[in-house]
């Protein structure tokens, strides 16, 4: 399945604040071995290795995480790990990734993948990715990958699909009717019941040619970024030039900048197991609970307690008579949180940043 002009760009710039206190600014989610025995970013690179060899994989992360990311990815040439000088959301990262690929092969097709997802049924994932890369190389289309929802989830954006289109290989492709924002629970239930909505996985596949054409029409500043960075790729001037150009960019996601505007969008249905591991409750899908539904990771003792998630690698953490809690002991911090408030951990971290006296824990 290995094609010489297929590349991958893995976005690894997130901070993973919903996994605080284990995840911090200097050791974010993608650098943790939350699930499996290697950091999530290493699993992401390994996952595509049968299709795309390491020399054709680029990782885009934060400038202050380049060293740690290189340490997690010894199979990659450090030159393939690029540090953004400041966060400008996913549209800028996609444009930068396109320039990196174009510098190697202007006729290439490439995938935008994420550093912090967990997948199963890897042969199915490989086939889906291969089919999408083939279609993107042969046609002027922008492909997003959707996952059929297993339950109404308010943490994901959704893709509303319409008619099927002729595909490549065994993968089902659909025309895209609309992108839906992260919904309320009522709306999420409606999406699932409709049968035409899929979770937006945040994975994209396109050719350099098609992405350039679409960006020139819908978001010209990002085409300018590509044009200006191309002559500096692989040179000592790269970092300085990248900072100068990033300072002029607005923060905007690739969904807002391009995908919600373009008309030549297809969705490839991903029929493999997929989890974006977005917050602590996601770990319940990857560890076997005890007889009372507790997910215990590390050194934990439970008495008359039910449906809790306890993470405590370095210290003994004990819970008595409690239920539906997240209890985390990590990095000198103890977190106790109602399971249904897991998304609010990000707000807690924001408040700690505003306090200004807890930086050593962030």
Protein Blocks (a to p, Z undefined) as FASTA:
>chain_A
ZZfkbccdddffbgolmlcckbcfklcfklpcfbojbdfklmmmmmmmmmmcfklcccdd
dfklmmmmmmmmmmbcfklpccdfbdebjklmmmmmmmmmmmmomkbccddddfkbcceh
kllmmmmmmmmmmmmmmpccddddddddfbdcfkbccdddddddddehjbdcdddfbdcd
dddfklmmmmmmnopaccdehiacddfklmmmmmmmmmmmlmmmmmmmmmmgopaklmmm
mmmmmmmpccddfklmmmmmpmbbccdddfbdcdehlbfklmmmmcccdfkopacehjdd
dehiahiacddfkbccddehiahiacddeehiacdddfklmmmmmmmmmmmmmnopammm
ZZ
